[in-house]
Amino acid sequence: VRLLGHSGDFALEVEAVPLAGPDFNGYGLVYRAQDPAHYYAFAVGSDGYYAVLRVAEDEETPLVDWQQFPHIHRGRQANRLRVACVGSTCHFYVNDEYAATVEDDTWLTGNVGLWVRGFGNGGTEVLFLDMRAWVH
C-alpha cells in the first residue's frame, strides 16, 4: 500500500491469524518501505515473541531483538499489531498493549504492507484482517 502526499507520520494496524505452517514463524507489518529489499518490519511469532527489524538487501538489523511479550496470543490465535510513527520515533503495540519505542531515521517515509516468514520446513499461511492506516 502506498501512503502518498504525507510527511511520513502515520499509524498502521492489522489483525492477523496464523492458519498453517510451523509454530516457529513471524508475521506482521512492513512500514516505510523504499522497495521490496529496503523496509522496516514489526512482527510477532506464534511462539509469543516479537521484533522490530530494519531490512536492507540481505542485511537484517534488529532494532528490537526477538523477545517474549506476555500479551502475544500464541499458536493459531489472532493478534492485533499497531505501529505509530512521528518523525524518526515509532511506537509499537500488540493487542492494544504497549511493546516498545524505537528511534531510527534511516527512512522517514515510504510504503506499508504485510510480512510473513516461516522458519524451518513447510510454508506459513497467515490470514490478515482489517488493515487500517491513518496519516497525520
N, C-alpha and C positions, 0 to 999 in steps of 0.2 A: 504494500500500500504506500502510495506516495503522499507525503504531507507537504503540500505546496503553499507558497505565499505566507510563510510564518517565520518567526525568528528562531525556531528550533526549540522553543519551550512547548511542552506537551504533557499529556497524561495518556497512558495506554493500558487497557485492561482486557483480559481474556479469561474465560473459564475453560479448562482443559481436562479431559478424561482419558487416561491411557487404557486402550482396549485390548491390545495384544502385544506380545514380544517379551523380551527378558525383563526381569524386575530391576536389572541394572541398566537404567536409561536416563535420558534427560529430555525435557521438553519445556517450551516456554516462548518468550518473546524476543524478537530481534528489534533493535531500535537504532536510530541514527546510522543506518546502513548507507555506505557510499556506493557499494556494488556487492555482488554475491560473495566476494572474498574479503571485504572490509566492513566490519559491523561490531556492535555490542550485542550481547545476549544475556538475558535474565532467565535462568532455567531452574526447574526443580526436578527431582527424580522420584520414582516410585518407592525408593528406599528411605525417603524423608530428608534428603539433602537438597541444598540449593547452592547456586553460584552466580556471580556476575563476571562475564568474560568479555575481553576485547580481542577480536579476531582480525588479524592482518595477514593475508595469504595463508601460509601454513603455520604461522605462529599464533598460538593462543595464550593470552596473558590473563591470568585470573586477577580481577580487581577485588573480588571477594572469593577466596578459595571455597571449594566444595565443603560444606559443613552442615551438620544436622540442625534442624529447626523444628521445634515441637508442634508447630501449627500446620505443617505439611501433612496432608492426608496421604497415607501410604497405600501401596498396592494399586488397585484399579479404581480408586476413588477420585472424584473431581477435586481440582484445586483452582482457585482464582488468583491470578497473578496481576499485579499492577506496578507500573513504573511511572514516575512523575519527575520530569526534568525541567529545571530552570537554569539557564546558562550551563555551567560545567558541573552543576550539582544535581544528582539523581537520587530519589528515594524509592525504596523497593518494599513491596508488601506481598504477603501470601495469606490468602483467606482473610483479608482486611486487618492482618496483624503486621505491624512494622517489622521489617527484617534488617535493613541496612541503609546506609547513605554512602554514596561514592562520589568523589570529585575527580573528573578526568576531562581534559579539554582537547583530546586528540581530534574528535569530530563533534561539532556543536549543532549540526543539522543533518538531515538525512531521512531515509525511508524507514518504514516499520514493517514487520512481518512476523512469521511464526517459525519456530525452531524445534526440530526433533532429532535426537541422536540415540541410537541403540548401541550398547556396548556388549560385545560377545556375538554369539551366533543367532541368526534369525532376525527378521525385520521388527521394527517397532511401529505400532499403529496408535495414533492419538486422535481423539475427536476434539476439535476446538469449537467452542460455543460462545456466542455473544461477544465478539471482539468489538471494543469501542475505543475511540481515540478522541481526545479533546486537544485543541491547540489554543495557546494563550497569546 
